Amino acid sequence: MTNTITKDKVSISKAEYYRLKKLDEHFRNFWIYLENLIDIREARKEVRQKKIIPQEKLFKQLGF
């Protein structure tokens, strides 16, 4: 096994740091958007399969 000595820190310019930070934020927002789309798709699928009952019907069944 070979051992490679590496630096603990990498220096980058302030402009590059802010660019990477902004890029990270865009990807985070993109993943949140995709998760929302998947949730909506699954909810619509459950509605089509009649797995969801109306809230009023649920309350009646629970005696409220």
C-alpha positions, 0 to 999 in steps of 0.5 A: 500500500502506498501512502500519499502525503497531501495538504490538509487545506486547499487555497482558492480565491474568494471569487471561486469560493462564492461561485462554488457556494452559489453553485451548491445552492442551485443544486440544493434547490434543484434537488428539493424541486425534484423531491417535490415533483416525485411527491406530487407524482406519488400522491396523484398515483395514490389518488388514481388507485383510490388509496386516499379518502376525502377528509370529510369521510375520514372525520365521519368514520372517526366520529368527528 
